[in-house]
Amino acid sequence: MSTAAAGQGPAVYRYGADPAQFGELWLPDGPAAGTAVVIHGGFWRARYDLSLGRPLAADLAARGYAAWNLEYRRAGAGGGWPGTFEDVAAGIDLLATLPTDTSRVVAIGHSAGGHLAAWAAGRANLPPGTPGANPVVGVTGVVAQAGVLALADCAREHVGGTAAVDLMGGGPDELPEEYRLADPVAAVPVSAPVLCLHSRADASVPYSYSERYVAAATAAGGRATLTETHGDHFTLIDPASPDWEAAVAALPTLFSRTLQPGTDLPQIGEGGAEQGGAQVRRARRAAGALLGADDPFDHLHVPVAPFLDTFVDVDEGLADLGRFARPLVYLSEQRLDLAVGRRGLARVPGERRGGDLKAGGGEEAEQRGEHRPPGHDLGERRLDDGPAEVAAAEHPLKVTELSGLEAA
């Protein structure tokens, strides 16, 4: 363990013997307004590390929050199922022994880290004896930044190549029980409110994963909402971007714990469209009116989420209605609009942040590949033998890296 004075960089605390089992605690100069757990992404692969989250943690501390930048074992370096999940659970539980307020803990996760943040919020619902069950520290709010919130779909659709299969040690058909325990969309509802931030121009993780999660969570009675951002996959972790500001702007509400079931998270930024969670609730009310039922879902003997999809989702066949036509169903107005757009991107409409996207934005994002936001090295280093110095934003910190292991 190393220590650091408040406002002068992080203190390092370990929760296990493996070199990757540690976190960096960033503290503000005064009393903390809450504790944020920063969980980095990188498709759970060993070549990506907590340097991705360090600029975010530093920014959160500067804004008055305690920030726990968490490292964990990744696939190809001792992680995967169940090690990665056990590490995230143990790392969060370690907060109970640190100088932090564990009554208000918001997990902020990007990409694969968004998956782990949403999973951590559901630990209290896990069966006894399973990885992550019986939490010591509960997650009271989640910000999922382009989260891989549909893990089985990620495996089947080969998003990130074999990333999900490498994490789990097989596919969802081979390991159905393991995926049921590890997949956030299969674990709804969770008690914590979940804010999903995602851009339709994201070329790494489909926007539809956030839509599916919000639709499933709200249909099950959970509190989840989707805000559409206007950047790409990596602007979400650029502290200078409006997309990161969207995450920060939601924290006071998430930390206040004043949200009641059925209450939306605050709308952030420009644009007048309703957020995804509210859209699903409107669909429920409209469905009730159409069916002549006080509570339509009390009278149904079919799964709720697929039923909702018929009202608020766009089937693949409808999405092909003209090569670029995108139908949108407005139940409250009982009308159908056709909007020009890319196939498969019209599901539960969320709030659009920062104005309209430029035409062809999705194609441009795909051509750019992995954009690197300013101030990040993105952890692209492979893990070589011997110690390495990980650059921190204005706060250098020496961290002994894993040795003798190849990245995934």
Secondary structure, 3 states (H helix, E strand, C coil): CECCCCCCCCEEEECCCCCCCEEEEECCCCCCCCEEEEECCCCCECCCCHHHCHHHHHHHHHCCCEEEEECCCCECCCCCCCHHHHHHHHHHHHHHHCCCCCCCEEEEEECHHHHHHHHHHCHHHCCCCCCCCCCCCCCCEEEEECCCCCHHHHHHCCCCCCHHHHHHCCCCCCCHHHHHHHCHHHCCCCCCCEEEEEECCCCCCCHHHHHHHHHHHHHCCCCEEEEEECCCCCHHHCCCCHHHHHHHHHHHHHHHCCCCCCCCCCCCCCCCCCCHHHHHHHHHHHHHHHHCCCCHHHCCCCCHHHHHHHHHCCCHHHHCCCCCEEEEEECCCCEEEEEECCCCCCCCCCEECCCCCCCCHHHHHHHHCCCCCCCCCCCCCCCCCCCEEECCCCCCEEECCCCCCCCC
